[in-house]
Amino acid sequence: MRIAIASDDGGFGLEAELVNRLAAGNDVVDLGAHALPDRGNYPDYVLPIARAVIAGQVEHGIAICASGVGAHGMRE
């Protein structure tokens, strides 16, 4: 499965953990943040995920915000 994942700086730690876990058996596309302090607003990271899902480049997208609550989208 091909999965895009990204987070703002507040969700960076959770994103890194998920990338490690998802990489076993999946093709994970990490769209940022790639290092701290990559500061950006949540939409800066969500839009590339949404575009990748809509374009069919990935099957699933996971976005993580500063609160640590993820958002999941799936192309049908």
Number of C-alpha atoms within 10 A of each C-alpha: 11 17 22 25 26 29 31 27 22 21 20 23 15 16 26 19 10 14 19 10 12 16 14 9 9 12 14 21 18 17 15 22 23 15 11 11 11 14 12 14 14 18 13 15 20 23 13 17 27 21 13 18 21 16 11 13 15 21 17 22 25 20 26 24 22 15 9 16 10 17 11 12 15 13 14 8
